[in-house]
Each structure stands twice: as structure tokens, then as C-alpha cells.
Amino acid sequence: MANRQGLREIRARMQELYIYDLYGFRGELKVLANILYPYEQINCIATGIHKGKRRMLVVTYYRLLIISTVFGSPAEIIEMNRELVKNPTYRKKLFTSTVSFESDGVPYRFDLVSRRVLELFVWAIGQPGPVRD
């Protein structure tokens, strides 16, 4: 596990993105530290309600991760290729901001997302994809 990113590196990246105070102590970060590839860079982290559960949404250069943890149960992880994510949008309201997107024709919607990460999410999804030879 020496080549995996640790919590320290994840929290440092969160400070660079100015979101450490929102998500720096969430339980999903331990799961995230175990599933990130070496040198994989996080571009956005958000949490919201999806299908009745609070879930963490993580956008990296290569993929989008949806992580849900429940005490006493294994983490539920949904992984999708970032290139397959289409129509990232957000709706900003006073108390009920929403992030939504589609992947493989399946719509995803996250409610009660912090207003501070809405534009960061759309920016992270819109970054140029990896060049594949």
C-alpha cells in the first residue's frame, strides 16, 4: 500500500481546492484513500443525497467515483469513466442545490449539495480527457 495516496495527500488536495472545511473529516475519505490510483489527482469532491443516501462524489482526471459508507457495512462504490459522463449541470437555490449528470444513459441526481462546489463539479467534468494512443 506504500504507492497509494494516503489521507494526508487527499486532505492536502482538498485544501488546494478550498473544500477541506466541508469534507476534511468525512468517513468516505478512508475508502477513497484505498481506491485511488497512484498519482491520480482529485479535481472535485462533493456530497449529496442520491437514492435516499448521503454519498460522496469524487471527480478525478480519469474517473468519477460515488462512495457511500454505512457503519458496520462495506462501502458501496460506483465507478465510471469520466469520458462517459454527459450533461453535467447544477441548479443553485438558497437551500437545495442540485448536481446532475448522465452516464451510459442513466441519470444521476444529487440533492443538498454545498453551493461552494457546484461550479467546481462542472469544471472538473469539463476538463479535457486523457489522451489514449
Secondary structure, DSSP 4 states (H G I P E B T S, - for coil): -TTS--HHHHHHHHHHTT-HHHHTT-THHHHHHHHSPTTPPEEEEEEEEETTEEEEEEEESSEEEEEE--TTSPPEEEEEEGGGEEEEEEE--SS--EEEEEETTEEEEEES--GGGHHHHHHHHHSPPPP--
